[in-house]
Amino acid sequence: LKSYLPSTMTQQRLTDLATIALESAVLEKIEYEPIIEEFISKNTKRMMLFK
């Protein structure tokens, strides 16, 4: 049996994963906390859940 996962792996997804792997040094420098805070602040339900 073939699994469902390989059939959903598009070329764009493979390209994106390769980019992430190649740019891992850049990704390590990103500060995620401000991004997360902004995401939470966009929705009042999220604010109540995560604060």
C-alpha positions as CSV (number, residue, x, y, z in Angstrom):
1,L,0.0,0.0,0.0
2,K,1.2,3.5,-0.8
3,S,0.7,6.0,1.9
4,Y,-1.3,9.2,1.4
5,L,1.6,11.5,2.3
6,P,3.8,11.1,-0.8
7,S,0.9,11.9,-3.1
8,T,0.3,15.2,-1.3
9,M,4.0,16.3,-1.6
10,T,3.8,18.9,-4.3
11,Q,6.9,20.4,-6.1
12,Q,6.3,23.7,-4.3
13,R,6.3,22.0,-0.9
14,L,9.6,20.2,-1.8
15,T,11.1,23.5,-2.9
16,D,10.0,25.2,0.3
17,L,11.4,22.5,2.4
18,A,14.7,22.6,0.5
19,T,14.9,26.4,1.0
20,I,14.3,26.0,4.8
21,A,17.1,23.4,5.0
22,L,19.5,25.6,3.1
23,E,18.6,28.8,5.0
24,S,18.7,27.2,8.5
25,A,21.3,29.7,9.7
26,V,19.0,32.6,8.9
27,L,16.0,30.9,10.5
28,E,17.9,30.4,13.8
29,K,18.4,34.2,14.0
30,I,14.6,35.0,13.7
31,E,12.9,36.2,16.9
32,Y,9.6,34.4,16.9
33,E,8.1,36.0,20.0
34,P,7.1,39.3,18.3
35,I,5.6,37.3,15.4
36,I,3.6,35.1,17.8
37,E,2.4,38.1,19.8
38,E,1.2,39.9,16.7
39,F,-0.6,36.7,15.6
40,I,-2.4,36.4,18.9
41,S,-3.3,40.1,19.1
42,K,-5.2,39.9,15.7
43,N,-8.0,37.8,17.3
44,T,-9.8,38.3,20.6
45,K,-10.4,34.6,21.0
46,R,-6.7,33.9,20.7
47,M,-5.9,36.7,23.1
48,M,-8.1,35.0,25.8
49,L,-6.7,31.6,25.0
50,F,-3.0,32.5,25.0
51,K,-2.8,35.3,27.6
